[in-house]
Amino acid sequence: MAGDRYTFFSVVPVGQSPETYDPSPREMMRVGRGAAYFYIGQLGFEQMLVNSIHENKADAYTFNLSEGMNYHDEIEDAYVHMADSLAVEPGTGSGGNEYAERAGKKSHYHGYGGHDPHIWVSFKGARVMSGNILKALTSIDEENQAYYQSNYSRLVDRIDSLEEVLQKQLENLSCRSFVIYHPALTYFAEEFGLKQYSIEYEGKEPSPALLKKLIEETAAEKVGVVFVQMEFDRKHAEQIAREIDARTVVINPLDYQWDKQMEIIAKALAAYGKAD
């Protein structure tokens, strides 16, 4: 959208997790020299980063790209269902009750305020973010408003076209469920009528009891694909895939090539998401 008017860079390098990455002083200096800083708005580490930017440069331009987005609470229905099925009376010692207790609470793992922050892995989120980027660019460079507006229109057309392609790819799936290590596809799943089973919960690996239940339920549904993000360990994803005879597919929702990743996710679901 900015074309040749600005150069953009990501604070978090390729292959690194925003949850664990700690920018170096040199990188923070680069951020401070920038004309503006764009942030998602619901990632906890970003709030600290934005506060640091304003402490060092009171008049810094910072823009929340999630403004106007209708967020979900950061908790997955499929995972809650499994946690409830493991609930037992206190004192029985089965080990499942801790997950049932978590199911009744909002997770604060990495969503600021208890919301699922992964809006960029969705078409609605992409449109909201694009609109906010347009507002930001025109506010700091009003003279080139027509240029940004033109680029924005072309970008939205590309987003709309890709969404139509994916809708056709995913409309006839027999099995509309998938497994993913880190629950980053909540909004994507909602848009296409899919069900997301998350291996990880609140940033923690599942207990043996919950892992067993996850395998049983996804095997019964004949789930055909297990996604794992490139920055996470693949051990549990590969174990589940073997147990339920599914394919493990590595994805990178943080990829700069947003459209490419959306295509990879849809193609995997279309190829392996059909029940016998």
C-alpha angles and dihedrals in degrees: 000000000000092000111183094338095088139015115227128204133180119234091211112065123227112282095020125113118236087217094064106021116112114195115229121238088254091055091048089053089054090051089050092054092052124108090233143350121226119200137178094236103222103064112102096218090055092061090058090047093050091048090051091050092053092045090058097036114023095191095048117139111238122171130197106218093193095064108135095018119133103227129206122226108259098254130096121230094213091053093047090053091056092045091053091050089056095049116121137176113282114270098026091109098220093134095227099098095078090066093047089054091051090049090065092055135068113252117239096185098126106331112104105233095008098291130132102252100195096104094133091069090070138066095236089051091048090054093047092049092046091052091050092048089053091052091047096049094047091048093056096035108027094164091069097046094121091052093052092044091054092050091046092054091052091048093051089049089055091049091049093048093049091049090054091051092051093047090058092046094051104035098091103043113140092202112044097182131092139176124234131179099223114028098242100134102065095117093040090052092050093050093054101034095253133144121230122209111194123207094194122059125193089345093303134111116251123260117250090254094053092043089053091050091048091053092048095050097044092045089053090052091047092234108192106192136053115191123204126181116236094239094058134076113266098207099102094037092054091045092054092044090055093047095050097033094244134141122256111224122189114217135177112209088178092061116130086224094074096171092050092056093048088053092049091052093048095045091052092050092047093047100042104018098084117107118219 
